[in-house]
Amino acid sequence: MAAKPALATQHLVTPGNKWQTLEIRAQPGDEIILMPGNHRPVTLSNLTGAPGKPIIIRGLDPNHPPTIVAKRRGIVLHKPKHVIIKDIIITGATLTGILVDNRVPDLTELFNPTTSTQQQQQAWDANLLIRNVTVLKTGPEGKRHAIELRGLRDVRIIESEFEGWGGSAIEIVGSHNVLIEKCKFNELENFSQYHAIQVRAGSTRVNITNCQFDVDCEGVVSLGAVSRRNDFCPSIPENAKALSQYEARYIQLQHCVFKKGTYTIAMLHADDCLIRNNTFIRPRSAVLGVTHITDVGVVAVAKRGIFGGNLVVWEPGDITRYVYFSPKIDQTTFAIEQNLWWSSELAQNSKKLGELPQHGQWPQIIDIDPKLDGQYRPTEQKAALFGSQTRN
């Protein structure tokens, strides 16, 4: 007679109780349920669900989510697999609200410094979902991230909100197949907030869609950076050829709304990035900045970008140029498709912004006022194809 399948268990965590031991007890299909109230931070290693039977960490009531009052970090997951985190608030982390990585630290690292590097060579198949999670007041200064993903594959962050952080609201390091969808990013006074999202260290196939950014910083979304060699995952081969690697590749940024931002989108040592059908409200300096920092080594300068179908609206004096390319960037690898640019200064003073970057294929539109409504959607029919309102 066939054995009956094991029944899933609900592990109830009351406010103030330690819940570290659940990393051993939780089985595929189990739920770790945080009761209403304030909870301790936690570190969980090797939390392993299964396809169709994830381990779920959630609040009891999504309408009244519990709060993890963080110290250094809120939730740390080392090498999770098939895990869902949802319906939770995390506040006050001085380092990281949620840290998820591909390694389990142990005492051998103290005696063998190469152990950590060896563990990080390959990305971990996490199959992680973060949904309806709010991360507040992380940092407040320095490289302190609301969510940090390191060396992972297959992560989704959906319908979550971030307010006040030091480094990035979402920091993606050496990770692949990441979806960020329907998230909100709000700045908070006295927090440094370097970026809303930064993608770096060899990350690939990151899709950012239907998000709202209300953050005034340089590089609201930074596609690429300058990372340490041992941050890359998979690791850079010792015999890698010069200029053969990229910080970020195959990135898609679509159907988002940006309010403010200096060089709202930054590309640094990134390749094959699509920036399409976004709305930019009052950007500073330029909407897109394509730059390079390192001149030698294995990491190449940025190339192959598409910027099209976007709607850019600003007040006189907000921007100094449309798009910025640093001198060593080969602009011919970039496609600036048709976009709509609107400001009352264009009619009298458009020459100060320089020439719109184009290579003859797509003329830019600068003479249509989109007449935005309260949701930043154009009410002018001629502008209907541009900006984030075209999302599915």
Secondary structure by P-SEA (a helix, b strand, c coil): cccccbbbbbbbbccccccccccccccccccccccccbbbbbccccccccccccbbbbcccccbbbbcccccccbbbccccbbbbcbbbbcccccccbbbbccccccccccccaaaaaaaccccccbbbbcbbbbcccccccccccbbbccccbbbbcbbbbcccccccbbbccccbbbbcbbbbbbbccccccccbbbcccccbbbbcbbbbccccccccccccccccccccccccccccccccccccbbbbcbbbbccccccbbbcccccccccbbbbcccccccbbbbbcccccccccccbbbbccbbbbbcccccccccccccccccccccccbbbbbcccccccccccccccccccbbbbccccccccccccccccccccccccccc
